[in-house]
Amino acid sequence: MTRILVYETAFRRVEHRLPKSAAKATFLILDSAGKIHEGERELTSDEAAPDAGWMSVEMFGNPAAREWFSALLKAETLAWVQSAAAGFDDPAFKRLVAKGARLTTNNAQAVSMAEYVLWGVLDHFQRGPERRAAQSAGEWARLRYRDVAGSRWLIVGFGAIGQAVAVRAHAFGAHVTGVRRSAQPHPAADAVATPDKLAALLPEADVVVLAAPLSLETASMVDARFLAAMKAHSVLVNVGRGGLIDEAALLAALDTGKPEHAVLDVFRTEPLPKDSPFWKHPRVSLTGHASAIGSGLAARGDALFLDNLDRYLTGQPLVNEARREDVLAE
């Protein structure tokens, strides 16, 4: 029997929808106190010996996650881990993959994150802060604003999240260019380019969205040169990772007005320190790594796990499997 370590809250949501192949599995239940149970028996992390583990969305910031990782790291037969994260830059994932486990990442965030991106851009284009200030002051202000229709969007990182952004921006009438390793056309984009074309594309982009994972190739990609190439009055949105941006260079660029505005959900240090200049910068919309936590996140994550669970137990290809060499890259 395949032994699968899961968090109790998530397991109770899906246990009535388990695939038939789950008859081949034993589920080890991790409770909110960090205790692992196999039926009525409580196990230590040494005794659990899971072959697979599901990191559900409830485990982000949950103290019980330490016990989950501990049990997986100690397991000699660990073969598969389903993550709730879109990326894999957390060092714990590297350790699990180094043990020989396959890692599947999560695209359940794509819908929520795409809606967040559209909110951030629309709020700036529509002059949201000024409208709210006028309402608060009782002023009948008729403020001109920018249309999304006809604007040009450059989405760096064209996986599930980038594609979801593209679908929504395209529906508003924007021209969308996706940037990814392969320039193969995609129906959600008007054009697809490889990263080496970025410098030529930046001067034409009204909106630049960062939805790429953090890697050796992408770390600090948004540096002074990148920012200097951006179009006047452009908007930069980061829903990828804080490490994609040279933050000192961005602050300097914002002070010059190019980009005109930044929508930032992720930072190099999280939580963002209280003394960070980003908090009060007039050209920044800031949130606390919250772009993914829409109301449908858990349900989409559950569906992905159930699909991959059936695939794993029946020997089919897994969805969203990370490349081992990418996870282990120094």
C-alpha beads as a LAMMPS data file, in Angstrom:
LAMMPS data file: protein, C-alpha beads

330 atoms
329 bonds

1 atom types
1 bond types

-500.0 500.0 xlo xhi
-500.0 500.0 ylo yhi
-500.0 500.0 zlo zhi

Masses

1 110.0

Atoms # bond

1 1 1 0.000 0.000 0.000
2 1 1 1.239 3.470 -0.891
3 1 1 1.460 5.617 2.247
4 1 1 0.407 9.245 1.686
5 1 1 0.806 11.983 4.293
6 1 1 -1.982 14.593 4.158
7 1 1 -3.289 17.407 6.338
8 1 1 -6.526 16.502 8.091
9 1 1 -8.590 19.549 7.087
10 1 1 -7.809 19.053 3.409
11 1 1 -8.307 15.294 3.542
12 1 1 -11.792 15.648 5.056
13 1 1 -12.737 17.872 2.116
14 1 1 -11.768 15.291 -0.488
15 1 1 -12.160 11.883 1.151
16 1 1 -15.617 11.349 -0.372
17 1 1 -14.190 12.119 -3.837
18 1 1 -11.115 9.914 -3.832
19 1 1 -10.519 8.013 -7.085
20 1 1 -10.999 4.257 -7.176
21 1 1 -7.245 3.832 -7.371
22 1 1 -7.007 5.250 -3.816
23 1 1 -7.943 1.791 -2.586
24 1 1 -4.236 1.102 -3.114
25 1 1 -3.286 3.831 -0.630
26 1 1 -3.077 4.317 3.106
27 1 1 -3.602 7.909 4.234
28 1 1 -1.547 9.195 7.136
29 1 1 -3.397 12.100 8.728
30 1 1 -1.546 15.124 10.099
31 1 1 -3.664 17.122 12.556
32 1 1 -3.415 20.793 13.493
33 1 1 -1.255 19.951 16.506
34 1 1 1.343 18.337 14.245
35 1 1 0.449 14.771 15.288
36 1 1 0.437 12.029 12.642
37 1 1 -2.196 9.300 12.797
38 1 1 -2.618 6.015 10.946
39 1 1 -6.142 5.049 11.897
40 1 1 -6.274 5.171 15.687
41 1 1 -2.529 4.871 16.073
42 1 1 -0.340 7.947 16.593
43 1 1 3.000 7.846 14.771
44 1 1 6.226 9.743 15.160
45 1 1 7.774 11.337 12.098
46 1 1 10.295 8.475 12.095
47 1 1 7.528 5.870 12.092
48 1 1 5.319 7.494 9.475
49 1 1 7.476 6.455 6.483
50 1 1 5.305 8.090 3.781
51 1 1 5.813 7.232 0.119
52 1 1 4.089 10.461 -0.931
53 1 1 2.830 13.702 0.565
54 1 1 0.260 16.346 -0.252
55 1 1 1.066 19.879 0.833
56 1 1 -2.387 21.479 0.750
57 1 1 -3.020 25.222 0.882
58 1 1 -3.766 25.146 4.622
59 1 1 -0.133 24.311 5.319
60 1 1 1.259 27.704 4.305
61 1 1 2.383 29.332 7.536
62 1 1 1.020 26.421 9.554
63 1 1 3.316 25.171 12.370
64 1 1 2.173 21.609 11.599
65 1 1 3.985 21.873 8.260
66 1 1 7.288 21.344 10.083
67 1 1 6.191 17.850 11.084
68 1 1 4.989 17.156 7.535
69 1 1 8.368 18.102 6.053
70 1 1 10.208 16.234 8.808
71 1 1 8.333 12.990 8.101
72 1 1 8.948 13.296 4.357
73 1 1 12.640 14.053 4.783
74 1 1 13.062 11.012 6.997
75 1 1 11.156 8.657 4.681
76 1 1 13.418 6.227 2.845
77 1 1 10.861 5.427 0.139
78 1 1 9.561 8.931 -0.617
79 1 1 8.616 9.003 -4.307
80 1 1 6.203 11.901 -4.926
81 1 1 5.280 15.251 -3.380
82 1 1 2.306 17.375 -4.453
83 1 1 2.983 20.985 -3.502
84 1 1 0.479 23.789 -3.018
85 1 1 3.053 26.271 -4.315
86 1 1 3.469 27.398 -7.908
87 1 1 7.255 27.627 -7.562
88 1 1 9.927 25.398 -6.112
89 1 1 12.566 27.827 -4.823
90 1 1 11.979 26.844 -1.176
91 1 1 15.117 24.904 -0.056
92 1 1 12.907 22.190 1.476
93 1 1 11.701 21.168 -1.979
94 1 1 15.291 20.855 -3.150
95 1 1 16.013 18.484 -0.264
96 1 1 12.974 16.355 -1.078
97 1 1 13.858 16.124 -4.759
98 1 1 17.485 15.361 -3.872
99 1 1 16.152 12.306 -2.015
100 1 1 14.685 11.079 -5.290
101 1 1 11.112 12.353 -4.960
102 1 1 9.173 13.686 -7.922
103 1 1 7.720 17.149 -7.275
104 1 1 4.494 18.425 -8.794
105 1 1 3.714 22.099 -8.399
106 1 1 0.338 23.789 -8.237
107 1 1 -1.479 25.865 -10.861
108 1 1 -4.563 26.404 -8.681
109 1 1 -3.403 29.957 -7.973
110 1 1 -3.616 31.003 -11.615
111 1 1 -7.232 32.211 -11.600
112 1 1 -6.905 34.263 -8.422
113 1 1 -3.520 35.689 -9.344
114 1 1 -4.720 36.685 -12.807
115 1 1 -7.679 38.532 -11.299
116 1 1 -5.296 40.247 -8.865
117 1 1 -3.113 41.424 -11.751
118 1 1 -6.116 42.869 -13.578
119 1 1 -7.245 44.595 -10.371
120 1 1 -3.838 46.203 -9.867
121 1 1 -3.545 47.475 -13.415
122 1 1 -7.166 48.642 -13.630
123 1 1 -6.931 50.443 -10.300
124 1 1 -3.965 52.425 -11.589
125 1 1 -5.329 52.992 -15.098
126 1 1 -8.704 54.051 -13.654
127 1 1 -7.056 56.340 -11.066
128 1 1 -8.606 54.448 -8.175
129 1 1 -6.785 56.271 -5.341
130 1 1 -7.797 59.674 -6.724
131 1 1 -11.409 58.571 -7.181
132 1 1 -11.578 57.300 -3.608
133 1 1 -10.010 60.502 -2.313
134 1 1 -12.563 62.584 -4.257
135 1 1 -15.432 60.528 -2.880
136 1 1 -14.092 60.884 0.652
137 1 1 -13.859 64.655 0.183
138 1 1 -17.307 64.916 -1.390
139 1 1 -15.854 66.222 -4.653
140 1 1 -17.679 65.697 -7.975
141 1 1 -14.477 64.877 -9.879
142 1 1 -14.607 63.749 -13.501
143 1 1 -11.193 62.126 -13.938
144 1 1 -9.950 60.981 -17.325
145 1 1 -8.429 57.518 -17.275
146 1 1 -6.525 55.031 -19.431
147 1 1 -8.182 52.240 -21.399
148 1 1 -6.824 48.720 -21.232
149 1 1 -8.127 48.267 -24.770
150 1 1 -5.266 48.889 -27.150
151 1 1 -2.578 48.681 -24.461
152 1 1 0.369 46.317 -24.903
153 1 1 1.100 43.733 -22.208
154 1 1 4.350 41.828 -21.779
155 1 1 3.980 38.776 -19.543
156 1 1 7.321 37.368 -18.379
157 1 1 6.778 33.760 -17.383
158 1 1 4.085 32.258 -19.564
159 1 1 3.047 29.202 -17.605
160 1 1 -0.384 28.674 -16.059
161 1 1 -0.379 32.011 -14.212
162 1 1 0.915 34.057 -17.129
163 1 1 -1.551 32.428 -19.497
164 1 1 -4.457 33.145 -17.134
165 1 1 -3.417 36.798 -17.038
166 1 1 -3.199 36.830 -20.828
167 1 1 -6.732 35.473 -21.257
168 1 1 -8.165 38.225 -19.089
169 1 1 -6.082 41.065 -20.517
170 1 1 -6.903 39.903 -24.032
171 1 1 -10.619 39.955 -23.170
172 1 1 -10.221 43.661 -22.356
173 1 1 -8.750 44.272 -25.800
174 1 1 -5.071 44.353 -24.855
175 1 1 -2.291 43.102 -27.131
176 1 1 -0.437 40.366 -25.242
177 1 1 3.091 39.025 -25.697
178 1 1 4.141 36.074 -23.557
179 1 1 7.785 35.422 -22.703
180 1 1 8.969 31.878 -22.054
181 1 1 11.716 29.430 -23.052
182 1 1 9.835 28.275 -26.134
183 1 1 8.539 30.733 -28.718
184 1 1 5.859 28.281 -29.826
185 1 1 2.582 30.195 -30.394
186 1 1 -0.138 30.057 -27.735
187 1 1 -3.840 30.867 -28.255
188 1 1 -3.920 33.231 -25.248
189 1 1 -1.218 35.490 -26.692
190 1 1 -0.860 37.617 -29.794
191 1 1 2.843 36.746 -29.786
192 1 1 5.263 34.579 -27.812
193 1 1 8.956 35.435 -27.451
194 1 1 12.001 33.977 -25.746
195 1 1 13.777 35.806 -22.880
196 1 1 16.600 37.022 -25.119
197 1 1 14.049 39.289 -26.874
198 1 1 13.052 41.104 -23.669
199 1 1 15.242 44.154 -24.191
200 1 1 13.619 44.824 -27.543
201 1 1 10.078 44.313 -26.226
202 1 1 10.218 46.408 -23.059
203 1 1 10.108 49.854 -24.723
204 1 1 6.721 49.028 -26.297
205 1 1 5.016 47.507 -23.240
206 1 1 2.428 49.491 -21.281
207 1 1 2.179 46.706 -18.702
208 1 1 4.944 44.279 -17.705
209 1 1 3.821 41.322 -15.582
210 1 1 6.349 39.126 -13.784
211 1 1 4.952 35.618 -13.355
212 1 1 8.195 33.672 -13.645
213 1 1 9.673 31.327 -11.033
214 1 1 12.873 32.323 -9.248
215 1 1 15.899 30.578 -10.751
216 1 1 19.487 31.243 -11.715
217 1 1 18.248 32.714 -14.984
218 1 1 15.593 34.975 -13.466
219 1 1 17.188 36.189 -10.208
220 1 1 17.398 40.019 -10.248
221 1 1 16.352 40.069 -13.892
222 1 1 14.576 43.378 -13.265
223 1 1 17.681 45.475 -12.772
224 1 1 18.592 49.067 -13.667
225 1 1 19.057 48.187 -17.337
226 1 1 15.689 46.388 -17.519
227 1 1 13.921 49.300 -15.847
228 1 1 15.612 51.913 -18.031
229 1 1 14.295 50.081 -21.101
230 1 1 10.678 50.262 -19.922
231 1 1 8.189 52.565 -21.577
232 1 1 7.223 55.889 -20.037
233 1 1 3.932 55.622 -18.101
234 1 1 4.262 51.823 -17.906
235 1 1 3.148 49.617 -15.024
236 1 1 5.240 46.820 -13.512
237 1 1 3.411 43.984 -11.724
238 1 1 5.231 41.291 -9.730
239 1 1 3.319 38.182 -8.687
240 1 1 6.301 35.880 -9.225
241 1 1 8.974 36.088 -6.558
242 1 1 10.597 39.032 -4.802
243 1 1 14.014 37.867 -5.951
244 1 1 13.130 38.668 -9.554
245 1 1 13.628 42.378 -8.809
246 1 1 16.636 44.410 -7.743
247 1 1 14.618 46.399 -5.210
248 1 1 17.093 49.276 -4.876
249 1 1 17.076 49.693 -8.651
250 1 1 13.270 49.658 -8.719
251 1 1 12.994 52.331 -6.034
252 1 1 15.429 54.525 -7.950
253 1 1 13.523 53.973 -11.198
254 1 1 10.154 54.755 -9.594
255 1 1 11.548 58.033 -8.326
256 1 1 12.291 58.990 -11.928
257 1 1 8.774 57.985 -13.026
258 1 1 9.690 54.974 -15.155
259 1 1 7.911 52.711 -14.520
260 1 1 5.093 55.039 -13.591
261 1 1 3.691 52.562 -11.087
262 1 1 4.482 49.178 -9.551
263 1 1 2.016 46.604 -8.226
264 1 1 3.997 44.398 -5.850
265 1 1 2.763 41.303 -4.040
266 1 1 6.137 39.664 -3.306
267 1 1 9.420 40.889 -1.870
268 1 1 12.921 39.642 -1.148
269 1 1 12.263 39.770 2.609
270 1 1 8.827 38.675 3.800
271 1 1 7.049 39.949 5.770
272 1 1 8.233 43.259 4.384
273 1 1 10.099 45.171 7.118
274 1 1 8.198 48.066 8.652
275 1 1 10.899 50.521 7.598
276 1 1 10.808 49.535 3.921
277 1 1 10.321 52.570 1.648
278 1 1 7.892 50.524 -0.457
279 1 1 5.158 50.889 2.175
280 1 1 4.591 54.583 1.610
281 1 1 5.938 55.073 -1.885
282 1 1 3.366 57.059 -3.904
283 1 1 3.998 55.003 -7.039
284 1 1 3.496 51.588 -5.404
285 1 1 0.446 49.402 -4.742
286 1 1 1.542 46.826 -2.184
287 1 1 0.025 43.623 -0.816
288 1 1 1.429 40.958 1.489
289 1 1 1.970 37.919 -0.757
290 1 1 -1.797 37.576 -1.046
291 1 1 -2.462 37.494 -4.786
292 1 1 -3.205 33.754 -4.787
293 1 1 -5.661 33.465 -1.931
294 1 1 -8.932 33.872 -3.780
295 1 1 -12.092 32.090 -2.697
296 1 1 -11.668 29.229 -5.190
297 1 1 -8.034 28.406 -4.385
298 1 1 -8.612 25.417 -2.105
299 1 1 -11.142 23.754 -4.415
300 1 1 -8.832 24.046 -7.420
301 1 1 -5.908 22.690 -5.392
302 1 1 -8.029 19.756 -4.232
303 1 1 -8.989 18.914 -7.807
304 1 1 -5.358 18.959 -8.914
305 1 1 -4.304 16.662 -6.083
306 1 1 -7.073 14.166 -6.825
307 1 1 -6.134 14.116 -10.504
308 1 1 -2.434 13.626 -9.771
309 1 1 -3.194 11.064 -7.073
310 1 1 -5.036 8.910 -9.584
311 1 1 -2.276 9.416 -12.141
312 1 1 0.413 8.483 -9.629
313 1 1 -1.362 5.363 -8.397
314 1 1 -2.132 4.174 -11.939
315 1 1 1.277 4.951 -13.428
316 1 1 0.199 7.849 -15.678
317 1 1 2.195 11.058 -16.328
318 1 1 1.802 13.636 -13.570
319 1 1 0.454 17.150 -14.172
320 1 1 2.809 20.082 -13.440
321 1 1 5.831 17.927 -12.678
322 1 1 8.885 20.100 -12.046
323 1 1 12.080 19.202 -13.835
324 1 1 14.556 17.687 -11.425
325 1 1 17.450 19.695 -12.874
326 1 1 15.542 22.952 -12.371
327 1 1 14.744 22.212 -8.732
328 1 1 18.310 21.162 -7.929
329 1 1 20.000 24.024 -9.785
330 1 1 22.405 25.983 -7.559

Bonds

1 1 1 2
2 1 2 3
3 1 3 4
4 1 4 5
5 1 5 6
6 1 6 7
7 1 7 8
8 1 8 9
9 1 9 10
10 1 10 11
11 1 11 12
12 1 12 13
13 1 13 14
14 1 14 15
15 1 15 16
16 1 16 17
17 1 17 18
18 1 18 19
19 1 19 20
20 1 20 21
21 1 21 22
22 1 22 23
23 1 23 24
24 1 24 25
25 1 25 26
26 1 26 27
27 1 27 28
28 1 28 29
29 1 29 30
30 1 30 31
31 1 31 32
32 1 32 33
33 1 33 34
34 1 34 35
35 1 35 36
36 1 36 37
37 1 37 38
38 1 38 39
39 1 39 40
40 1 40 41
41 1 41 42
42 1 42 43
43 1 43 44
44 1 44 45
45 1 45 46
46 1 46 47
47 1 47 48
48 1 48 49
49 1 49 50
50 1 50 51
51 1 51 52
52 1 52 53
53 1 53 54
54 1 54 55
55 1 55 56
56 1 56 57
57 1 57 58
58 1 58 59
59 1 59 60
60 1 60 61
61 1 61 62
62 1 62 63
63 1 63 64
64 1 64 65
65 1 65 66
66 1 66 67
67 1 67 68
68 1 68 69
69 1 69 70
70 1 70 71
71 1 71 72
72 1 72 73
73 1 73 74
74 1 74 75
75 1 75 76
76 1 76 77
77 1 77 78
78 1 78 79
79 1 79 80
80 1 80 81
81 1 81 82
82 1 82 83
83 1 83 84
84 1 84 85
85 1 85 86
86 1 86 87
87 1 87 88
88 1 88 89
89 1 89 90
90 1 90 91
91 1 91 92
92 1 92 93
93 1 93 94
94 1 94 95
95 1 95 96
96 1 96 97
97 1 97 98
98 1 98 99
99 1 99 100
100 1 100 101
101 1 101 102
102 1 102 103
103 1 103 104
104 1 104 105
105 1 105 106
106 1 106 107
107 1 107 108
108 1 108 109
109 1 109 110
110 1 110 111
111 1 111 112
112 1 112 113
113 1 113 114
114 1 114 115
115 1 115 116
116 1 116 117
117 1 117 118
118 1 118 119
119 1 119 120
120 1 120 121
121 1 121 122
122 1 122 123
123 1 123 124
124 1 124 125
125 1 125 126
126 1 126 127
127 1 127 128
128 1 128 129
129 1 129 130
130 1 130 131
131 1 131 132
132 1 132 133
133 1 133 134
134 1 134 135
135 1 135 136
136 1 136 137
137 1 137 138
138 1 138 139
139 1 139 140
140 1 140 141
141 1 141 142
142 1 142 143
143 1 143 144
144 1 144 145
145 1 145 146
146 1 146 147
147 1 147 148
148 1 148 149
149 1 149 150
150 1 150 151
151 1 151 152
152 1 152 153
153 1 153 154
154 1 154 155
155 1 155 156
156 1 156 157
157 1 157 158
158 1 158 159
159 1 159 160
160 1 160 161
161 1 161 162
162 1 162 163
163 1 163 164
164 1 164 165
165 1 165 166
166 1 166 167
167 1 167 168
168 1 168 169
169 1 169 170
170 1 170 171
171 1 171 172
172 1 172 173
173 1 173 174
174 1 174 175
175 1 175 176
176 1 176 177
177 1 177 178
178 1 178 179
179 1 179 180
180 1 180 181
181 1 181 182
182 1 182 183
183 1 183 184
184 1 184 185
185 1 185 186
186 1 186 187
187 1 187 188
188 1 188 189
189 1 189 190
190 1 190 191
191 1 191 192
192 1 192 193
193 1 193 194
194 1 194 195
195 1 195 196
196 1 196 197
197 1 197 198
198 1 198 199
199 1 199 200
200 1 200 201
201 1 201 202
202 1 202 203
203 1 203 204
204 1 204 205
205 1 205 206
206 1 206 207
207 1 207 208
208 1 208 209
209 1 209 210
210 1 210 211
211 1 211 212
212 1 212 213
213 1 213 214
214 1 214 215
215 1 215 216
216 1 216 217
217 1 217 218
218 1 218 219
219 1 219 220
220 1 220 221
221 1 221 222
222 1 222 223
223 1 223 224
224 1 224 225
225 1 225 226
226 1 226 227
227 1 227 228
228 1 228 229
229 1 229 230
230 1 230 231
231 1 231 232
232 1 232 233
233 1 233 234
234 1 234 235
235 1 235 236
236 1 236 237
237 1 237 238
238 1 238 239
239 1 239 240
240 1 240 241
241 1 241 242
242 1 242 243
243 1 243 244
244 1 244 245
245 1 245 246
246 1 246 247
247 1 247 248
248 1 248 249
249 1 249 250
250 1 250 251
251 1 251 252
252 1 252 253
253 1 253 254
254 1 254 255
255 1 255 256
256 1 256 257
257 1 257 258
258 1 258 259
259 1 259 260
260 1 260 261
261 1 261 262
262 1 262 263
263 1 263 264
264 1 264 265
265 1 265 266
266 1 266 267
267 1 267 268
268 1 268 269
269 1 269 270
270 1 270 271
271 1 271 272
272 1 272 273
273 1 273 274
274 1 274 275
275 1 275 276
276 1 276 277
277 1 277 278
278 1 278 279
279 1 279 280
280 1 280 281
281 1 281 282
282 1 282 283
283 1 283 284
284 1 284 285
285 1 285 286
286 1 286 287
287 1 287 288
288 1 288 289
289 1 289 290
290 1 290 291
291 1 291 292
292 1 292 293
293 1 293 294
294 1 294 295
295 1 295 296
296 1 296 297
297 1 297 298
298 1 298 299
299 1 299 300
300 1 300 301
301 1 301 302
302 1 302 303
303 1 303 304
304 1 304 305
305 1 305 306
306 1 306 307
307 1 307 308
308 1 308 309
309 1 309 310
310 1 310 311
311 1 311 312
312 1 312 313
313 1 313 314
314 1 314 315
315 1 315 316
316 1 316 317
317 1 317 318
318 1 318 319
319 1 319 320
320 1 320 321
321 1 321 322
322 1 322 323
323 1 323 324
324 1 324 325
325 1 325 326
326 1 326 327
327 1 327 328
328 1 328 329
329 1 329 330
